Amino acid sequence: MMGDAMIEALIFDKDGTLFDFRLSWGAWTRALLAELGDSDGLLARVLGYDGARNDFAPDSPVIAMTTPEIADILLPHLPGMALDTLLARMNQLAADAPMVPAVDLPAVLGALKARGLKLGLATNDTEVPARRHLAGAGVLELFDFVVGCDSGYGGKPAPGQLLGFVAHCGLTPARVAMVGDSLHDLDAGRAAGMKAVAVLTGIATRGDLAPHADVVLANISGLAEWIDGLAAA
């Protein structure tokens, strides 16, 4: 039970927070580049992706931008391709991408849910792949609210998705924490009036995130201890 804990709900980013970013989205990026025929490496550079190291530049659009925003960046380098065609392939590849959980998600999220916490997901991915990824990890049923950039709430760093969670579940923003691995996540949390929790399972470093967060955790398995610390303060 929550008792007098200050946090009554958590809303998570997906990629880099629930799932290891490099291991999961490296595979998606490689598949997309192969399908688009990136023989000279131009598109990889546009995406800030180093295939040899399976790593992303800190400012890679793949890290925080919405799927339509990434498509807009790629399209000028793809003469003859329609935007709708590109978006459809990106979304299908995302849905099929092999997501690698950052922690034991059923155990960690199940324990948080057992405390009586409401759980939400706000991602700049689109909603259908997001739901498929959660289902594949065996945790979709634990979430009270799941939205993507195409769900009608906009995308991060704007707070629309987070405020949608608050409205849907009847929450008080100050008693909710946004949990994410990027400045987009933390800025969205601040804009929504929530606490901002950073995790280090994405690309950004502790130094990048700490000035924008209430706390920086190695991964989401540290959330229960952090919540208990707030309640005891």
Disulfide bonds with the S-S distance in Angstrom:
none
